[in-house]
Amino acid sequence: PIGEALAAWPDKAIWVGFPGPVYAQGPEPARQYARELLAQIGAGDRVAIAMSTENQVSNENLLALTDILERAVLPLTTA
């Protein structure tokens, strides 16, 4: 998990990819996964999230993820 990786390598930045199988489940599961990921990364100052499309990801999924990522204030709280 990303939280464990950040703790294990405190002097490293980590680049994570958004998993393709989550996209296949649709926009709402993609939003939920994004929320869970953001909750684990703390301040987020050492994390880059890649969302590669390569014509395989629907616009609905990309818009859902963009919405979550644009509005997130880190560190993420339950609110």
mmJSON file of the N, C-alpha and C atoms, coordinates in Angstrom:
{"data_MODEL":{"atom_site":{
"group_PDB":["ATOM","ATOM","ATOM","ATOM","ATOM","ATOM","ATOM","ATOM","ATOM","ATOM","ATOM","ATOM","ATOM","ATOM","ATOM","ATOM","ATOM","ATOM","ATOM","ATOM","ATOM","ATOM","ATOM","ATOM","ATOM","ATOM","ATOM","ATOM","ATOM","ATOM","ATOM","ATOM","ATOM","ATOM","ATOM","ATOM","ATOM","ATOM","ATOM","ATOM","ATOM","ATOM","ATOM","ATOM","ATOM","ATOM","ATOM","ATOM","ATOM","ATOM","ATOM","ATOM","ATOM","ATOM","ATOM","ATOM","ATOM","ATOM","ATOM","ATOM","ATOM","ATOM","ATOM","ATOM","ATOM","ATOM","ATOM","ATOM","ATOM","ATOM","ATOM","ATOM","ATOM","ATOM","ATOM","ATOM","ATOM","ATOM","ATOM","ATOM","ATOM","ATOM","ATOM","ATOM","ATOM","ATOM","ATOM","ATOM","ATOM","ATOM","ATOM","ATOM","ATOM","ATOM","ATOM","ATOM","ATOM","ATOM","ATOM","ATOM","ATOM","ATOM","ATOM","ATOM","ATOM","ATOM","ATOM","ATOM","ATOM","ATOM","ATOM","ATOM","ATOM","ATOM","ATOM","ATOM","ATOM","ATOM","ATOM","ATOM","ATOM","ATOM","ATOM","ATOM","ATOM","ATOM","ATOM","ATOM","ATOM","ATOM","ATOM","ATOM","ATOM","ATOM","ATOM","ATOM","ATOM","ATOM","ATOM","ATOM","ATOM","ATOM","ATOM","ATOM","ATOM","ATOM","ATOM","ATOM","ATOM","ATOM","ATOM","ATOM","ATOM","ATOM","ATOM","ATOM","ATOM","ATOM","ATOM","ATOM","ATOM","ATOM","ATOM","ATOM","ATOM","ATOM","ATOM","ATOM","ATOM","ATOM","ATOM","ATOM","ATOM","ATOM","ATOM","ATOM","ATOM","ATOM","ATOM","ATOM","ATOM","ATOM","ATOM","ATOM","ATOM","ATOM","ATOM","ATOM","ATOM","ATOM","ATOM","ATOM","ATOM","ATOM","ATOM","ATOM","ATOM","ATOM","ATOM","ATOM","ATOM","ATOM","ATOM","ATOM","ATOM","ATOM","ATOM","ATOM","ATOM","ATOM","ATOM","ATOM","ATOM","ATOM","ATOM","ATOM","ATOM","ATOM","ATOM","ATOM","ATOM","ATOM","ATOM","ATOM","ATOM","ATOM","ATOM","ATOM","ATOM","ATOM","ATOM","ATOM","ATOM","ATOM","ATOM","ATOM","ATOM"],
"id":[1,2,3,4,5,6,7,8,9,10,11,12,13,14,15,16,17,18,19,20,21,22,23,24,25,26,27,28,29,30,31,32,33,34,35,36,37,38,39,40,41,42,43,44,45,46,47,48,49,50,51,52,53,54,55,56,57,58,59,60,61,62,63,64,65,66,67,68,69,70,71,72,73,74,75,76,77,78,79,80,81,82,83,84,85,86,87,88,89,90,91,92,93,94,95,96,97,98,99,100,101,102,103,104,105,106,107,108,109,110,111,112,113,114,115,116,117,118,119,120,121,122,123,124,125,126,127,128,129,130,131,132,133,134,135,136,137,138,139,140,141,142,143,144,145,146,147,148,149,150,151,152,153,154,155,156,157,158,159,160,161,162,163,164,165,166,167,168,169,170,171,172,173,174,175,176,177,178,179,180,181,182,183,184,185,186,187,188,189,190,191,192,193,194,195,196,197,198,199,200,201,202,203,204,205,206,207,208,209,210,211,212,213,214,215,216,217,218,219,220,221,222,223,224,225,226,227,228,229,230,231,232,233,234,235,236,237],
"type_symbol":["N","C","C","N","C","C","N","C","C","N","C","C","N","C","C","N","C","C","N","C","C","N","C","C","N","C","C","N","C","C","N","C","C","N","C","C","N","C","C","N","C","C","N","C","C","N","C","C","N","C","C","N","C","C","N","C","C","N","C","C","N","C","C","N","C","C","N","C","C","N","C","C","N","C","C","N","C","C","N","C","C","N","C","C","N","C","C","N","C","C","N","C","C","N","C","C","N","C","C","N","C","C","N","C","C","N","C","C","N","C","C","N","C","C","N","C","C","N","C","C","N","C","C","N","C","C","N","C","C","N","C","C","N","C","C","N","C","C","N","C","C","N","C","C","N","C","C","N","C","C","N","C","C","N","C","C","N","C","C","N","C","C","N","C","C","N","C","C","N","C","C","N","C","C","N","C","C","N","C","C","N","C","C","N","C","C","N","C","C","N","C","C","N","C","C","N","C","C","N","C","C","N","C","C","N","C","C","N","C","C","N","C","C","N","C","C","N","C","C","N","C","C","N","C","C","N","C","C","N","C","C","N","C","C","N","C","C"],
"label_atom_id":["N","CA","C","N","CA","C","N","CA","C","N","CA","C","N","CA","C","N","CA","C","N","CA","C","N","CA","C","N","CA","C","N","CA","C","N","CA","C","N","CA","C","N","CA","C","N","CA","C","N","CA","C","N","CA","C","N","CA","C","N","CA","C","N","CA","C","N","CA","C","N","CA","C","N","CA","C","N","CA","C","N","CA","C","N","CA","C","N","CA","C","N","CA","C","N","CA","C","N","CA","C","N","CA","C","N","CA","C","N","CA","C","N","CA","C","N","CA","C","N","CA","C","N","CA","C","N","CA","C","N","CA","C","N","CA","C","N","CA","C","N","CA","C","N","CA","C","N","CA","C","N","CA","C","N","CA","C","N","CA","C","N","CA","C","N","CA","C","N","CA","C","N","CA","C","N","CA","C","N","CA","C","N","CA","C","N","CA","C","N","CA","C","N","CA","C","N","CA","C","N","CA","C","N","CA","C","N","CA","C","N","CA","C","N","CA","C","N","CA","C","N","CA","C","N","CA","C","N","CA","C","N","CA","C","N","CA","C","N","CA","C","N","CA","C","N","CA","C","N","CA","C","N","CA","C","N","CA","C","N","CA","C","N","CA","C","N","CA","C","N","CA","C","N","CA","C"],
"label_alt_id":[null,null,null,null,null,null,null,null,null,null,null,null,null,null,null,null,null,null,null,null,null,null,null,null,null,null,null,null,null,null,null,null,null,null,null,null,null,null,null,null,null,null,null,null,null,null,null,null,null,null,null,null,null,null,null,null,null,null,null,null,null,null,null,null,null,null,null,null,null,null,null,null,null,null,null,null,null,null,null,null,null,null,null,null,null,null,null,null,null,null,null,null,null,null,null,null,null,null,null,null,null,null,null,null,null,null,null,null,null,null,null,null,null,null,null,null,null,null,null,null,null,null,null,null,null,null,null,null,null,null,null,null,null,null,null,null,null,null,null,null,null,null,null,null,null,null,null,null,null,null,null,null,null,null,null,null,null,null,null,null,null,null,null,null,null,null,null,null,null,null,null,null,null,null,null,null,null,null,null,null,null,null,null,null,null,null,null,null,null,null,null,null,null,null,null,null,null,null,null,null,null,null,null,null,null,null,null,null,null,null,null,null,null,null,null,null,null,null,null,null,null,null,null,null,null,null,null,null,null,null,null,null,null,null,null,null,null],
"label_comp_id":["PRO","PRO","PRO","ILE","ILE","ILE","GLY","GLY","GLY","GLU","GLU","GLU","ALA","ALA","ALA","LEU","LEU","LEU","ALA","ALA","ALA","ALA","ALA","ALA","TRP","TRP","TRP","PRO","PRO","PRO","ASP","ASP","ASP","LYS","LYS","LYS","ALA","ALA","ALA","ILE","ILE","ILE","TRP","TRP","TRP","VAL","VAL","VAL","GLY","GLY","GLY","PHE","PHE","PHE","PRO","PRO","PRO","GLY","GLY","GLY","PRO","PRO","PRO","VAL","VAL","VAL","TYR","TYR","TYR","ALA","ALA","ALA","GLN","GLN","GLN","GLY","GLY","GLY","PRO","PRO","PRO","GLU","GLU","GLU","PRO","PRO","PRO","ALA","ALA","ALA","ARG","ARG","ARG","GLN","GLN","GLN","TYR","TYR","TYR","ALA","ALA","ALA","ARG","ARG","ARG","GLU","GLU","GLU","LEU","LEU","LEU","LEU","LEU","LEU","ALA","ALA","ALA","GLN","GLN","GLN","ILE","ILE","ILE","GLY","GLY","GLY","ALA","ALA","ALA","GLY","GLY","GLY","ASP","ASP","ASP","ARG","ARG","ARG","VAL","VAL","VAL","ALA","ALA","ALA","ILE","ILE","ILE","ALA","ALA","ALA","MET","MET","MET","SER","SER","SER","THR","THR","THR","GLU","GLU","GLU","ASN","ASN","ASN","GLN","GLN","GLN","VAL","VAL","VAL","SER","SER","SER","ASN","ASN","ASN","GLU","GLU","GLU","ASN","ASN","ASN","LEU","LEU","LEU","LEU","LEU","LEU","ALA","ALA","ALA","LEU","LEU","LEU","THR","THR","THR","ASP","ASP","ASP","ILE","ILE","ILE","LEU","LEU","LEU","GLU","GLU","GLU","ARG","ARG","ARG","ALA","ALA","ALA","VAL","VAL","VAL","LEU","LEU","LEU","PRO","PRO","PRO","LEU","LEU","LEU","THR","THR","THR","THR","THR","THR","ALA","ALA","ALA"],
"label_asym_id":["A","A","A","A","A","A","A","A","A","A","A","A","A","A","A","A","A","A","A","A","A","A","A","A","A","A","A","A","A","A","A","A","A","A","A","A","A","A","A","A","A","A","A","A","A","A","A","A","A","A","A","A","A","A","A","A","A","A","A","A","A","A","A","A","A","A","A","A","A","A","A","A","A","A","A","A","A","A","A","A","A","A","A","A","A","A","A","A","A","A","A","A","A","A","A","A","A","A","A","A","A","A","A","A","A","A","A","A","A","A","A","A","A","A","A","A","A","A","A","A","A","A","A","A","A","A","A","A","A","A","A","A","A","A","A","A","A","A","A","A","A","A","A","A","A","A","A","A","A","A","A","A","A","A","A","A","A","A","A","A","A","A","A","A","A","A","A","A","A","A","A","A","A","A","A","A","A","A","A","A","A","A","A","A","A","A","A","A","A","A","A","A","A","A","A","A","A","A","A","A","A","A","A","A","A","A","A","A","A","A","A","A","A","A","A","A","A","A","A","A","A","A","A","A","A","A","A","A","A","A","A","A","A","A","A","A","A"],
"label_entity_id":["1","1","1","1","1","1","1","1","1","1","1","1","1","1","1","1","1","1","1","1","1","1","1","1","1","1","1","1","1","1","1","1","1","1","1","1","1","1","1","1","1","1","1","1","1","1","1","1","1","1","1","1","1","1","1","1","1","1","1","1","1","1","1","1","1","1","1","1","1","1","1","1","1","1","1","1","1","1","1","1","1","1","1","1","1","1","1","1","1","1","1","1","1","1","1","1","1","1","1","1","1","1","1","1","1","1","1","1","1","1","1","1","1","1","1","1","1","1","1","1","1","1","1","1","1","1","1","1","1","1","1","1","1","1","1","1","1","1","1","1","1","1","1","1","1","1","1","1","1","1","1","1","1","1","1","1","1","1","1","1","1","1","1","1","1","1","1","1","1","1","1","1","1","1","1","1","1","1","1","1","1","1","1","1","1","1","1","1","1","1","1","1","1","1","1","1","1","1","1","1","1","1","1","1","1","1","1","1","1","1","1","1","1","1","1","1","1","1","1","1","1","1","1","1","1","1","1","1","1","1","1","1","1","1","1","1","1"],
"label_seq_id":[1,1,1,2,2,2,3,3,3,4,4,4,5,5,5,6,6,6,7,7,7,8,8,8,9,9,9,10,10,10,11,11,11,12,12,12,13,13,13,14,14,14,15,15,15,16,16,16,17,17,17,18,18,18,19,19,19,20,20,20,21,21,21,22,22,22,23,23,23,24,24,24,25,25,25,26,26,26,27,27,27,28,28,28,29,29,29,30,30,30,31,31,31,32,32,32,33,33,33,34,34,34,35,35,35,36,36,36,37,37,37,38,38,38,39,39,39,40,40,40,41,41,41,42,42,42,43,43,43,44,44,44,45,45,45,46,46,46,47,47,47,48,48,48,49,49,49,50,50,50,51,51,51,52,52,52,53,53,53,54,54,54,55,55,55,56,56,56,57,57,57,58,58,58,59,59,59,60,60,60,61,61,61,62,62,62,63,63,63,64,64,64,65,65,65,66,66,66,67,67,67,68,68,68,69,69,69,70,70,70,71,71,71,72,72,72,73,73,73,74,74,74,75,75,75,76,76,76,77,77,77,78,78,78,79,79,79],
"pdbx_PDB_ins_code":[null,null,null,null,null,null,null,null,null,null,null,null,null,null,null,null,null,null,null,null,null,null,null,null,null,null,null,null,null,null,null,null,null,null,null,null,null,null,null,null,null,null,null,null,null,null,null,null,null,null,null,null,null,null,null,null,null,null,null,null,null,null,null,null,null,null,null,null,null,null,null,null,null,null,null,null,null,null,null,null,null,null,null,null,null,null,null,null,null,null,null,null,null,null,null,null,null,null,null,null,null,null,null,null,null,null,null,null,null,null,null,null,null,null,null,null,null,null,null,null,null,null,null,null,null,null,null,null,null,null,null,null,null,null,null,null,null,null,null,null,null,null,null,null,null,null,null,null,null,null,null,null,null,null,null,null,null,null,null,null,null,null,null,null,null,null,null,null,null,null,null,null,null,null,null,null,null,null,null,null,null,null,null,null,null,null,null,null,null,null,null,null,null,null,null,null,null,null,null,null,null,null,null,null,null,null,null,null,null,null,null,null,null,null,null,null,null,null,null,null,null,null,null,null,null,null,null,null,null,null,null,null,null,null,null,null,null],
"Cartn_x":[0.82,0.0,0.856,0.352,1.116,1.539,0.706,1.074,2.299,2.377,3.537,4.78,4.617,5.76,6.306,5.425,5.872,6.608,6.128,6.789,8.14,8.212,9.448,10.544,10.159,11.133,10.853,11.159,10.809,11.53,12.596,13.349,13.068,12.035,11.738,10.373,10.27,8.971,8.48,7.186,6.625,5.61,5.753,4.861,3.973,2.676,1.745,0.864,0.54,-0.387,-1.772,-2.775,-4.143,-4.458,-4.885,-5.046,-6.179,-5.868,-6.834,-8.103,-8.019,-9.249,-10.269,-9.805,-10.741,-11.553,-10.896,-11.615,-12.745,-12.512,-13.5,-14.776,-14.686,-15.847,-16.743,-16.249,-17.072,-16.638,-17.281,-16.87,-16.971,-18.019,-18.153,-17.096,-16.815,-15.701,-14.357,-14.183,-12.951,-12.849,-13.96,-13.978,-13.618,-14.223,-13.977,-12.516,-11.947,-10.537,-9.665,-9.988,-9.218,-9.291,-10.477,-10.621,-9.756,-9.79,-9.004,-7.509,-7.086,-5.683,-5.26,-6.073,-5.745,-5.692,-6.544,-6.548,-5.248,-4.596,-3.36,-2.106,-2.181,-0.939,-0.603,-1.404,-1.082,-1.061,0.023,0.135,0.271,0.692,0.788,1.97,2.882,4.006,5.075,4.933,5.917,5.27,4.068,3.34,2.891,3.102,2.563,1.608,0.43,-0.556,-0.684,-0.391,-0.476,-1.824,-2.448,-3.708,-3.543,-2.954,-2.712,-3.986,-4.304,-5.545,-5.306,-4.381,-4.06,-5.312,-6.329,-7.602,-8.315,-8.01,-8.642,-9.517,-9.511,-10.263,-11.349,-12.557,-13.676,-13.539,-14.137,-14.151,-14.856,-15.88,-16.603,-15.67,-14.828,-13.871,-12.854,-12.339,-11.351,-11.967,-13.196,-13.869,-14.131,-14.489,-14.715,-13.428,-12.33,-11.047,-10.575,-10.711,-10.301,-11.091,-12.38,-13.219,-12.707,-12.402,-11.891,-10.537,-9.635,-8.281,-8.247,-9.088,-9.114,-9.647,-10.594,-11.248,-10.6,-9.685,-9.07,-8.183,-8.322,-7.443,-6.716,-5.408,-4.621,-3.996,-3.829,-4.222,-5.734,-6.216,-7.635,-8.217,-9.38,-10.081,-11.354,-12.042,-13.286,-14.36,-14.249,-15.218,-15.044],
"Cartn_y":[-1.213,0.0,1.266,2.32,3.559,4.133,4.02,4.514,3.807,2.504,1.745,2.119,2.325,2.707,4.065,5.01,6.33,6.251,5.406,5.241,4.541,3.576,2.815,3.636,4.574,5.383,6.866,7.386,8.776,9.829,9.437,10.404,10.257,9.507,9.245,9.805,10.201,10.513,9.237,9.03,7.807,8.154,7.516,7.702,6.475,6.664,5.539,5.662,4.537,4.507,4.143,4.664,4.313,2.984,1.958,0.619,0.503,-0.091,-0.282,-1.008,-2.075,-2.782,-1.9,-0.873,0.027,0.798,1.23,1.93,1.076,-0.219,-1.118,-1.196,-0.839,-0.901,0.323,1.377,2.565,3.746,4.911,6.144,6.133,5.571,5.629,4.785,3.557,2.834,3.544,4.215,4.973,6.128,6.804,7.886,7.338,6.219,5.635,5.229,4.607,4.22,5.464,6.523,7.767,8.339,8.322,8.819,8.002,6.683,5.811,6.046,6.228,6.501,7.817,8.853,10.154,10.102,9.308,9.189,8.583,7.775,7.105,7.944,8.985,9.672,10.872,11.14,12.234,13.568,14.318,15.643,15.573,14.43,14.247,14.903,15.458,16.182,15.273,13.968,13.038,12.028,12.333,11.372,12.018,11.3,11.682,10.566,10.939,9.958,10.052,8.951,8.914,8.332,8.995,8.501,8.415,7.354,7.165,6.698,7.305,6.953,6.0,6.314,5.476,4.983,5.837,5.536,4.33,3.978,2.825,3.201,4.455,4.901,5.86,5.626,6.473,7.89,8.815,10.2,10.311,9.493,9.529,9.195,8.195,7.84,8.955,9.513,10.589,11.816,12.138,13.281,13.013,11.785,11.433,11.593,11.093,11.199,12.641,13.36,14.765,15.548,15.27,15.944,15.703,14.462,14.121,14.779,14.655,15.181,16.703,17.367,18.833,19.386,18.698,19.218,18.754,17.809,17.265,18.292,18.368,19.174,18.183,18.139,17.164,17.786,17.045,15.663,15.533,14.482,14.22,13.869,14.428,14.101,13.341,12.849,12.133,13.067,14.341,15.315,15.408],
"Cartn_z":[0.0,0.0,0.0,-0.582,-0.732,0.619,1.619,2.95,3.503,3.3,3.751,2.958,1.665,0.826,1.254,1.525,1.971,3.299,4.2,5.496,5.341,4.44,4.255,3.593,2.712,1.976,2.192,3.375,3.699,2.867,2.185,1.382,-0.115,-0.478,-1.893,-2.286,-3.538,-4.137,-4.819,-4.817,-5.371,-6.459,-7.583,-8.723,-8.797,-8.66,-8.715,-9.953,-10.514,-11.635,-11.13,-11.79,-11.442,-12.118,-11.378,-11.945,-12.961,-14.09,-15.161,-14.76,-13.953,-13.584,-12.851,-12.163,-11.485,-12.521,-13.593,-14.659,-15.209,-15.345,-15.933,-15.101,-13.829,-12.944,-13.068,-13.713,-13.916,-13.072,-13.302,-12.638,-11.107,-10.544,-9.082,-8.373,-8.811,-8.188,-8.39,-9.512,-9.737,-8.748,-8.516,-7.514,-6.129,-5.762,-4.441,-4.283,-5.317,-5.254,-5.094,-5.824,-5.73,-4.318,-3.727,-2.351,-1.392,-1.545,-0.671,-0.86,-2.094,-2.378,-1.738,-1.91,-1.338,0.185,0.787,2.247,2.757,1.94,2.354,2.139,1.305,0.942,1.815,2.822,3.729,3.012,3.186,2.572,1.056,0.551,-0.895,-1.558,-0.764,-1.347,-1.95,-1.765,-2.344,-3.284,-3.773,-4.6,-5.907,-6.993,-8.305,-8.73,-9.199,-9.642,-11.15,-11.824,-13.287,-13.703,-14.662,-15.216,-16.724,-17.188,-18.612,-19.292,-20.405,-21.088,-22.241,-23.098,-24.255,-24.964,-25.019,-25.688,-25.096,-23.858,-23.228,-22.047,-21.672,-20.501,-20.965,-20.485,-20.911,-20.365,-21.07,-20.605,-19.256,-19.025,-17.758,-16.584,-16.774,-15.719,-15.5,-16.568,-16.424,-15.766,-16.117,-15.488,-14.011,-13.665,-12.26,-11.457,-11.994,-11.295,-11.198,-12.28,-12.277,-11.238,-11.135,-10.146,-8.731,-8.414,-7.076,-6.834,-7.79,-7.604,-7.548,-8.312,-8.291,-6.978,-6.39,-5.187,-3.893,-3.974,-2.761,-2.076,-0.783,0.053,0.961,0.806,1.55,2.781,3.862,3.999,4.035,3.412,3.292,4.656,4.942,6.177,5.826,6.812,6.558,6.004,6.232,5.692,4.195],
"occupancy":[1.0,1.0,1.0,1.0,1.0,1.0,1.0,1.0,1.0,1.0,1.0,1.0,1.0,1.0,1.0,1.0,1.0,1.0,1.0,1.0,1.0,1.0,1.0,1.0,1.0,1.0,1.0,1.0,1.0,1.0,1.0,1.0,1.0,1.0,1.0,1.0,1.0,1.0,1.0,1.0,1.0,1.0,1.0,1.0,1.0,1.0,1.0,1.0,1.0,1.0,1.0,1.0,1.0,1.0,1.0,1.0,1.0,1.0,1.0,1.0,1.0,1.0,1.0,1.0,1.0,1.0,1.0,1.0,1.0,1.0,1.0,1.0,1.0,1.0,1.0,1.0,1.0,1.0,1.0,1.0,1.0,1.0,1.0,1.0,1.0,1.0,1.0,1.0,1.0,1.0,1.0,1.0,1.0,1.0,1.0,1.0,1.0,1.0,1.0,1.0,1.0,1.0,1.0,1.0,1.0,1.0,1.0,1.0,1.0,1.0,1.0,1.0,1.0,1.0,1.0,1.0,1.0,1.0,1.0,1.0,1.0,1.0,1.0,1.0,1.0,1.0,1.0,1.0,1.0,1.0,1.0,1.0,1.0,1.0,1.0,1.0,1.0,1.0,1.0,1.0,1.0,1.0,1.0,1.0,1.0,1.0,1.0,1.0,1.0,1.0,1.0,1.0,1.0,1.0,1.0,1.0,1.0,1.0,1.0,1.0,1.0,1.0,1.0,1.0,1.0,1.0,1.0,1.0,1.0,1.0,1.0,1.0,1.0,1.0,1.0,1.0,1.0,1.0,1.0,1.0,1.0,1.0,1.0,1.0,1.0,1.0,1.0,1.0,1.0,1.0,1.0,1.0,1.0,1.0,1.0,1.0,1.0,1.0,1.0,1.0,1.0,1.0,1.0,1.0,1.0,1.0,1.0,1.0,1.0,1.0,1.0,1.0,1.0,1.0,1.0,1.0,1.0,1.0,1.0,1.0,1.0,1.0,1.0,1.0,1.0,1.0,1.0,1.0,1.0,1.0,1.0,1.0,1.0,1.0,1.0,1.0,1.0],
"B_iso_or_equiv":[0.0,0.0,0.0,0.0,0.0,0.0,0.0,0.0,0.0,0.0,0.0,0.0,0.0,0.0,0.0,0.0,0.0,0.0,0.0,0.0,0.0,0.0,0.0,0.0,0.0,0.0,0.0,0.0,0.0,0.0,0.0,0.0,0.0,0.0,0.0,0.0,0.0,0.0,0.0,0.0,0.0,0.0,0.0,0.0,0.0,0.0,0.0,0.0,0.0,0.0,0.0,0.0,0.0,0.0,0.0,0.0,0.0,0.0,0.0,0.0,0.0,0.0,0.0,0.0,0.0,0.0,0.0,0.0,0.0,0.0,0.0,0.0,0.0,0.0,0.0,0.0,0.0,0.0,0.0,0.0,0.0,0.0,0.0,0.0,0.0,0.0,0.0,0.0,0.0,0.0,0.0,0.0,0.0,0.0,0.0,0.0,0.0,0.0,0.0,0.0,0.0,0.0,0.0,0.0,0.0,0.0,0.0,0.0,0.0,0.0,0.0,0.0,0.0,0.0,0.0,0.0,0.0,0.0,0.0,0.0,0.0,0.0,0.0,0.0,0.0,0.0,0.0,0.0,0.0,0.0,0.0,0.0,0.0,0.0,0.0,0.0,0.0,0.0,0.0,0.0,0.0,0.0,0.0,0.0,0.0,0.0,0.0,0.0,0.0,0.0,0.0,0.0,0.0,0.0,0.0,0.0,0.0,0.0,0.0,0.0,0.0,0.0,0.0,0.0,0.0,0.0,0.0,0.0,0.0,0.0,0.0,0.0,0.0,0.0,0.0,0.0,0.0,0.0,0.0,0.0,0.0,0.0,0.0,0.0,0.0,0.0,0.0,0.0,0.0,0.0,0.0,0.0,0.0,0.0,0.0,0.0,0.0,0.0,0.0,0.0,0.0,0.0,0.0,0.0,0.0,0.0,0.0,0.0,0.0,0.0,0.0,0.0,0.0,0.0,0.0,0.0,0.0,0.0,0.0,0.0,0.0,0.0,0.0,0.0,0.0,0.0,0.0,0.0,0.0,0.0,0.0,0.0,0.0,0.0,0.0,0.0,0.0],
"pdbx_formal_charge":[null,null,null,null,null,null,null,null,null,null,null,null,null,null,null,null,null,null,null,null,null,null,null,null,null,null,null,null,null,null,null,null,null,null,null,null,null,null,null,null,null,null,null,null,null,null,null,null,null,null,null,null,null,null,null,null,null,null,null,null,null,null,null,null,null,null,null,null,null,null,null,null,null,null,null,null,null,null,null,null,null,null,null,null,null,null,null,null,null,null,null,null,null,null,null,null,null,null,null,null,null,null,null,null,null,null,null,null,null,null,null,null,null,null,null,null,null,null,null,null,null,null,null,null,null,null,null,null,null,null,null,null,null,null,null,null,null,null,null,null,null,null,null,null,null,null,null,null,null,null,null,null,null,null,null,null,null,null,null,null,null,null,null,null,null,null,null,null,null,null,null,null,null,null,null,null,null,null,null,null,null,null,null,null,null,null,null,null,null,null,null,null,null,null,null,null,null,null,null,null,null,null,null,null,null,null,null,null,null,null,null,null,null,null,null,null,null,null,null,null,null,null,null,null,null,null,null,null,null,null,null,null,null,null,null,null,null],
"auth_seq_id":[1,1,1,2,2,2,3,3,3,4,4,4,5,5,5,6,6,6,7,7,7,8,8,8,9,9,9,10,10,10,11,11,11,12,12,12,13,13,13,14,14,14,15,15,15,16,16,16,17,17,17,18,18,18,19,19,19,20,20,20,21,21,21,22,22,22,23,23,23,24,24,24,25,25,25,26,26,26,27,27,27,28,28,28,29,29,29,30,30,30,31,31,31,32,32,32,33,33,33,34,34,34,35,35,35,36,36,36,37,37,37,38,38,38,39,39,39,40,40,40,41,41,41,42,42,42,43,43,43,44,44,44,45,45,45,46,46,46,47,47,47,48,48,48,49,49,49,50,50,50,51,51,51,52,52,52,53,53,53,54,54,54,55,55,55,56,56,56,57,57,57,58,58,58,59,59,59,60,60,60,61,61,61,62,62,62,63,63,63,64,64,64,65,65,65,66,66,66,67,67,67,68,68,68,69,69,69,70,70,70,71,71,71,72,72,72,73,73,73,74,74,74,75,75,75,76,76,76,77,77,77,78,78,78,79,79,79],
"auth_comp_id":["PRO","PRO","PRO","ILE","ILE","ILE","GLY","GLY","GLY","GLU","GLU","GLU","ALA","ALA","ALA","LEU","LEU","LEU","ALA","ALA","ALA","ALA","ALA","ALA","TRP","TRP","TRP","PRO","PRO","PRO","ASP","ASP","ASP","LYS","LYS","LYS","ALA","ALA","ALA","ILE","ILE","ILE","TRP","TRP","TRP","VAL","VAL","VAL","GLY","GLY","GLY","PHE","PHE","PHE","PRO","PRO","PRO","GLY","GLY","GLY","PRO","PRO","PRO","VAL","VAL","VAL","TYR","TYR","TYR","ALA","ALA","ALA","GLN","GLN","GLN","GLY","GLY","GLY","PRO","PRO","PRO","GLU","GLU","GLU","PRO","PRO","PRO","ALA","ALA","ALA","ARG","ARG","ARG","GLN","GLN","GLN","TYR","TYR","TYR","ALA","ALA","ALA","ARG","ARG","ARG","GLU","GLU","GLU","LEU","LEU","LEU","LEU","LEU","LEU","ALA","ALA","ALA","GLN","GLN","GLN","ILE","ILE","ILE","GLY","GLY","GLY","ALA","ALA","ALA","GLY","GLY","GLY","ASP","ASP","ASP","ARG","ARG","ARG","VAL","VAL","VAL","ALA","ALA","ALA","ILE","ILE","ILE","ALA","ALA","ALA","MET","MET","MET","SER","SER","SER","THR","THR","THR","GLU","GLU","GLU","ASN","ASN","ASN","GLN","GLN","GLN","VAL","VAL","VAL","SER","SER","SER","ASN","ASN","ASN","GLU","GLU","GLU","ASN","ASN","ASN","LEU","LEU","LEU","LEU","LEU","LEU","ALA","ALA","ALA","LEU","LEU","LEU","THR","THR","THR","ASP","ASP","ASP","ILE","ILE","ILE","LEU","LEU","LEU","GLU","GLU","GLU","ARG","ARG","ARG","ALA","ALA","ALA","VAL","VAL","VAL","LEU","LEU","LEU","PRO","PRO","PRO","LEU","LEU","LEU","THR","THR","THR","THR","THR","THR","ALA","ALA","ALA"],
"auth_asym_id":["A","A","A","A","A","A","A","A","A","A","A","A","A","A","A","A","A","A","A","A","A","A","A","A","A","A","A","A","A","A","A","A","A","A","A","A","A","A","A","A","A","A","A","A","A","A","A","A","A","A","A","A","A","A","A","A","A","A","A","A","A","A","A","A","A","A","A","A","A","A","A","A","A","A","A","A","A","A","A","A","A","A","A","A","A","A","A","A","A","A","A","A","A","A","A","A","A","A","A","A","A","A","A","A","A","A","A","A","A","A","A","A","A","A","A","A","A","A","A","A","A","A","A","A","A","A","A","A","A","A","A","A","A","A","A","A","A","A","A","A","A","A","A","A","A","A","A","A","A","A","A","A","A","A","A","A","A","A","A","A","A","A","A","A","A","A","A","A","A","A","A","A","A","A","A","A","A","A","A","A","A","A","A","A","A","A","A","A","A","A","A","A","A","A","A","A","A","A","A","A","A","A","A","A","A","A","A","A","A","A","A","A","A","A","A","A","A","A","A","A","A","A","A","A","A","A","A","A","A","A","A","A","A","A","A","A","A"],
"auth_atom_id":["N","CA","C","N","CA","C","N","CA","C","N","CA","C","N","CA","C","N","CA","C","N","CA","C","N","CA","C","N","CA","C","N","CA","C","N","CA","C","N","CA","C","N","CA","C","N","CA","C","N","CA","C","N","CA","C","N","CA","C","N","CA","C","N","CA","C","N","CA","C","N","CA","C","N","CA","C","N","CA","C","N","CA","C","N","CA","C","N","CA","C","N","CA","C","N","CA","C","N","CA","C","N","CA","C","N","CA","C","N","CA","C","N","CA","C","N","CA","C","N","CA","C","N","CA","C","N","CA","C","N","CA","C","N","CA","C","N","CA","C","N","CA","C","N","CA","C","N","CA","C","N","CA","C","N","CA","C","N","CA","C","N","CA","C","N","CA","C","N","CA","C","N","CA","C","N","CA","C","N","CA","C","N","CA","C","N","CA","C","N","CA","C","N","CA","C","N","CA","C","N","CA","C","N","CA","C","N","CA","C","N","CA","C","N","CA","C","N","CA","C","N","CA","C","N","CA","C","N","CA","C","N","CA","C","N","CA","C","N","CA","C","N","CA","C","N","CA","C","N","CA","C","N","CA","C","N","CA","C","N","CA","C","N","CA","C","N","CA","C","N","CA","C","N","CA","C"],
"pdbx_PDB_model_num":[1,1,1,1,1,1,1,1,1,1,1,1,1,1,1,1,1,1,1,1,1,1,1,1,1,1,1,1,1,1,1,1,1,1,1,1,1,1,1,1,1,1,1,1,1,1,1,1,1,1,1,1,1,1,1,1,1,1,1,1,1,1,1,1,1,1,1,1,1,1,1,1,1,1,1,1,1,1,1,1,1,1,1,1,1,1,1,1,1,1,1,1,1,1,1,1,1,1,1,1,1,1,1,1,1,1,1,1,1,1,1,1,1,1,1,1,1,1,1,1,1,1,1,1,1,1,1,1,1,1,1,1,1,1,1,1,1,1,1,1,1,1,1,1,1,1,1,1,1,1,1,1,1,1,1,1,1,1,1,1,1,1,1,1,1,1,1,1,1,1,1,1,1,1,1,1,1,1,1,1,1,1,1,1,1,1,1,1,1,1,1,1,1,1,1,1,1,1,1,1,1,1,1,1,1,1,1,1,1,1,1,1,1,1,1,1,1,1,1,1,1,1,1,1,1,1,1,1,1,1,1,1,1,1,1,1,1]
}}}
